[in-house]
Amino acid sequence: MWDRIMEIFCKFSPESTTLPASKPSASGLTVFCFYIFGTLSFFNQELLYTASEDILSGRDLPTATVLVCFVVPLLTVKVLAPWFIQRIPYAVKVSFIALTMALGLAVIAFVEEIALKLVGIVLNALASGTAEVTFLGLTSFYPQICISSWVAGTGMASLVSPLYYTAVTTWTCVSPKVAIMITVPFPFLLMMFYAVLDKSNVLSISRRPQERVEVEYTAVGTSDSAEKPASIPERLSFGGNLRIGVKILPFIVPLAFSFFAEYMSNSAVVTTIAFPKSGVMPRDHYLYYALAYRLGKFVGRGYLFIFACLPDEAIEFLKCDKTWIFAVLNNALLIFFVFESWYHFLPYIWIMIALCSILGIVAGMIVLHSPHAVARRVLPEEKEFALGLLTVGNAVGAFVAGFAGLAVEPFLTAECKQHFPATSGYCFTRVSTTSGWDTNIHCS
């Protein structure tokens, strides 16, 4: 059974063709450790996005403020960290990640000043960016199943985190402040699982340059294999990298537009849509939208794994290289949400929740299919750089959406209050007083 699970994981890894077949398999504990690394690396990010309205309750700040405070440091770390982070021991990096995440959550939970709460969000962004760079780099010392396990963990975070927050703050009497407070110790699980991780590969490879290894030499021209040193990858030049960038631009651009649409929808548009006759509090609308979106995102990112029992030919048929289709669909949904915010023509909340779920499914599908499409477009020695460059689309789309949302949400809210004065309380999915943070509005 374990061999079958490994086979399924490896089947959906874009890097599978670049790894030697003789590479030893990973133990169940190692794979589980990387799954936890992936889950905890993104748990706080999804948690804070879901809790955005509660963190800002009683404040006249756009919801996109939280997105900007997270995306800008995250993008900075992704750009700068790879140039120097390899020189830092993994134990130090993991400790930094855990401590910074816990400190950021503690600041958000215990400090009342909103400016300091935003600093706590920045700290979590720095830690999340460092975690992504660190643990993806750590997978290079292990079999490819560890990459897939880490990615699967990130997908689980997008489901577990909003489900936890929505459940405890909407279906029980736990306040948003306490809900965040409960998660403060979670990052230290990173240190615990890193401690039990088998690090023999990391230690042996780090010592390899100091070892003397006897090798057998073959005269040039006596073997055909000497003409094709495929096992020694060449370092790509700047011109070569630029050529790869142009080659995969048709995948970067749709990814950027898709991320723009989904982040703009979640942080600036659906926050202005609520249904007075639904019997649901305005604040809860946003949580249900966020939960539906992230549930859809989880399904969209994992549906190929669900169909893993199908023949390989069927799996290949399900893969899609025309990723621009997903970007068009998400931007169409964004436009629909803007019209709904403006005219409020939908009669039922469940329709809106279903549309948010579709937004998440499409968003998950473009994240799933883009790496596979890029991997099929470039040469094996170009995959590492191409797949890394692909993430620029994610960052740019979220970055632009965050800053645009700072203006879009207040505009849509003002228009809603002007057109629907009788139900103006449902023009914004946020509690109007700071009590929405310290107490549970369902039980007060």
N, C-alpha and C positions, 0 to 999 in steps of 0.2 A: 504493500500500500504506500509506504514511504517513497519507493522508487517511482510509483505512478504520480504522486504529488510533485516530486522533483521534475518529472518529465513535463507535466502540465505547466509548472512555473516557468521552466526554461523555454517552452514552446513560444511564450509570449514576450520573451526578452529580445529587444532589437539587437543586442550585442552578442547574441548567441553564436553567430558565425565567426566572431573574432576570437573566441576562446578555444584553447586546445581541448580536444576530446578526452585527452588523458588526464585532465586536471582532476584531482581527487574530489570526492563528494564531501559535502558538509554534514556535520552532525545535526540532529534535530534541535539540540540546544542552541547551536550557532545560528541556525535559520530563525529560531524563535527570538533570539536576541535582536537580530536585525529587524524582525517584525515589530518588536517593542520600540526599537530606535526610531523606525519610521512613524509609528503611532504617536510617540511622545514628541517628536520633532515638530509635528503639525497640530497637536492637540490644542495647545494654547492659542495658536493662530485662529483656528476655527472657533474656539471658545470666545475669544475677544470680538471676533466679527459678529457672532450671534448675540453677544451681550452689549453691542454698541449702544443701543437705545437706552439701556438701563444705566450704563456708565455715564452717559451724557444727560440723564434725566434731570429736569429742572434747569437745564442750561440752554441758552440760545445759540447752539453750535450745530452745524450740519453733521449728519451721520457720517459723511465722508471724511470728517476730521480723523476718526479712528483709522480709516483706511489709509489716509495720507501718512499718519504717524507710524503706520506699520510698513507701508510699501517703500517709502523713501530710505529708511535704514536697511531694509531687506535688500533693496537693489544695490545700495552702497556696498554691503558685505559681499554680495555675489560678484561684484566687479573687482573689489580690492583683495578679498581674502585669498583667492587662489594663488596670488603672487608670493605670499609669504607663509601661509598657514601650514604648509608641509614641513616647515622647520620646527614646529612646535610639537612636543610629544602628545600622543593621543590622550593619555591620562589627564594632562593639563587641559586640553581642549574640552574633554567631556565634563570635567569639573567646572570649567568656566561656563559651559552651556547650562548645566544644572543649577548652579548658583545664580546666574543671571536671570534665568527663567523664574526661579523661586522668588528672587528679590523683586522682579517686576510685578509678579502677581501680588506679593505682599504690599507693595506700594499702592497698587490699584485698590486692594481690599481695605487697607487700614487708613489711608490718607484721604482726607475730604477735599483738599484743594484740587480742582480739576486740572490745573497745569501739571501738578505732580502725577496725577493719574495718567496723563498723556505721556509723561516721562516713563512710567511703568510700562506703557504699551511699546514705547521705543526700545526699552530694555528687552522685552520679549521678542521684538523684531530682530534685534541684533543676535539674540540667542538662537532664534529659529533659522536665520540665515547661516550662522556659523554651524549649526547642527546639520543643515542640508549639505553644506560643503564638506564637513568633517566625515559624516557617515557614508556619503557617496564615495569619498576618497578611501574610506576604510574597506569598502566592498571590493576594491581592487586587489586585496590580499586574499580574497576568498572566492569560491566557485560562484558561477553566475546566478545560482538560485538565491544567493544572498541579496543580489540586486533586486530581483523580483519580489523577494520577501519584504525588503525595505519599502518598495513601491506599494505593495499590498498594505503595509502598515499605514502609509500616508493616506490611502483611500479609506481605511477603517477609521482614522481620526476624523475625517469629514463626516462620518456617520455618528460615531459614538459621542463626540464632543457636543454638537448641537442637541442631540437626543438627551444627553445628561442635563444640559442647562435648561432646556425647555421643560423636561419632566419635573425637575426639582423646584423650579420657580413658577410653574403654571399649574401643575397637578398636585403640588404639596404646598405647605406654608413656609417653605424656606425662602429667605430674601435673596435677591441677587448678590448682595455683599457676602453673605454666608456661602452661597454657591461658589463664588470665586475663592473664598477663603479655604474651602475644603480642598481645592486643587493645589494649594501652595506646596504640599510635600511631594506631589506627583513627579516633578522633574528629577528628584533624587533617585528615582527608579532607574534613570539612565546610568548613574554611577554604579548602582548595584548590578545591573545586567552587563555593564562593561567589565565589572570585576570578575564575573563568572564566564565571560566570553573566552573561548580558546584563542589566545593571542600568539601561539607558536609561529604562525605564518608571518605575522607582523615583525616579531623579534628576529626571526631567521633572515628575512629579507633585508631588514635594516642593518644587519651585521655582514651581509654578503660582500660588500666592497672590501672588507678587511680580510676576507678569506682568500687563500691561494688554492686554485682549482686546476688540476692537471687536465688538459684537453688534448684531443688528437687532431692534428692538422692534416688537411688534404690539399694537394697541389692544385693550383688554379688550372682549370681546363680539364681535369681528369674526371669530373662528375657533373652531370647536368644540374644537380641541385645547387651547385655553386653559382649558377647563373641566376638563380631566383632566391635570394636570401629573404624569403617572406617572413621569417621569424624575427627579423631585425627591422622594425618599423622605422621609416625615414621621418625626420622632423620636417614638418611642412613649413615652407617659406611664407612670408607675408602675402606674396602674390598668390600662392596656393591656397591660403586661408581665404583670401578675398574671392577667389574663384569658387570655392565651396560655398561661401556666403551667398553669392549670386545664384548658385545652383539651387540652394534650398530656400531662397527668398519667397517662392510661391507657397511655402509652408509656414514661414515666419509671419508673413503679413496676415493670412487668415487667423492665425493663432492670436495675434495682437488685437485684431478686430473682435474676435470672439470674447477674449478676456475683457476688452473694453465694454462690450455689451452686457456681459454678466455682472461685472462689478458695478457698472453704472446702474443697472437695474436694481441690484441688491442694496446699494448704499445711497441711492439718491431718488429713485422713482417709486419702487413699491413701498417705501417708507411714507409715501403720501397717499396711499390707497387703503381705505378701511370701509367696512360695511355697517352702517348704523343698525340695520335690522337683523344682523347676524347673531346678536346675543353674545358676541365676543368683544372683550375690551380692546381698544385701539392698540395698546401695547402688545397684546397677545397676537394680533394680526402679524406683526413683524416676525415673531418667533415661529409661527406656523409657516410663514413664507420661507424663512431661512431653513427650517427643518425640511420642508418639502424640496427645496432647491438642493440641499446637500444630500438628501436621500437619492434624488435623481442623479446627482453627480456621482455618487457611489455606484449606482447601477450602470451608468454610462461608462465608467472607467473599468468595470469588471465584467461586462456582459460577455466578452469573448471567453473569459475564464469559465463562465457558466456553461457555455457551449463547447467546452474542451473535449467532451466525449464524442463529438462529431469527427468525421474523417478530416485529415489535413486539407484535402481539397475544399471541403465545405468551410473550414476556418479561413482559408485564403480568400474565398468568395466574400466572406463577411467583412474582410478588411477593405478600407476605402482610402484611395490616394487623393481623391478630390475633396480635400479638407475645407475648401472654400464654401462647400455646401453647408457645413455646420456653422461657419461664420455668418452666412446669409440668414440662416434660420434664427440664430441668436439675436442678430440685429433687427430682424423682423419682430421678434418678441419684445425687444426693447422699445421699438416704435409703438407697438400695441399697448405696452404698459404706459407710455407717455400719454396716449390718447385716453386710456382708461383713467389716468390721474386727472386729465383735463375735463372729461365729460361724465365720468362715473356712470357708464352705461351697463356694466355687468350687474346682473341681479343677485348673484349668490357668491359667497366667499369661497365655496369649494371649487368654483371655476378658476378663481385666481390662484388657489393653492395648486390645482392641477397644472396650470400654466407655469408656475414656478418650478414644479417638478420636471416639466418638459425642458425648461431652460437648463436645469441641472443635468438632465440626461444628455442633451446636446453638448453642453460644456464638457462633460466627462468623455464623450465620444471623440471630440477633437483632440483632447489631451491623450487619449489612448491611441488614436490612429496616426497622429502626426509623427511620432518617433518611428513607427513602422514604415511610414511612407518615406521618410528621410533615409532610413537605413537601406531601403531598396533603391534609392536614387544615387547614393554615393558609393565610392569604393570602400573596401574593408578598412584600409588604413586611414580613411577620412572620417570614419564614423564617430570616433571619440570627440573630435573637434566639432563636427556637424551637430551631434546631439546636444553638446554643451551650448552651441550658438543658438539652437532652437529655442532655448528657454528665454532668450532676449524678448521674444514675442510676448510671453507671459508677463514679464516685468513691465514692458513698455505699455501694454494694454491696461494693466492695473494702475500704473502710474498716471496715465492720462485720465482714466476714469475717476481716480481719486480727486484730482484737482478740478476737473470739470464738475464733479458732483458737489463741490463746495458752493457752486453758483446755481446748479440746476435744482437741487432740493428746495432751497428757500423760495425760488421762483415758483415752482409747482405748488408749494404749500400756500403761498400768498394768493395764487390764482384760485385754488380750491376754496379758500376761505371767502374770497370775493364772490365766487359763483354759487357757493352752497353755504350761506351764513347760518342757516338753521341747524346744520350738522357740522359746523366748523370744528368741533371736537374730534371728528373722525378724519380730519385732513392731515393728521400727523400721528404716526404710530409710536408715540413716546409719552411717558408720564410727565405732566407739566410741572411737578414739584420734585424736589430732591428726595422726598420720602419714598419715591419709587425705587431708590437704591438701598435704603436701610431697612425697609419693611416689604413684606409681600402684600401687594394691593388686593389679593384675593381673600386675605385673612384679617386684614386690618379693620 
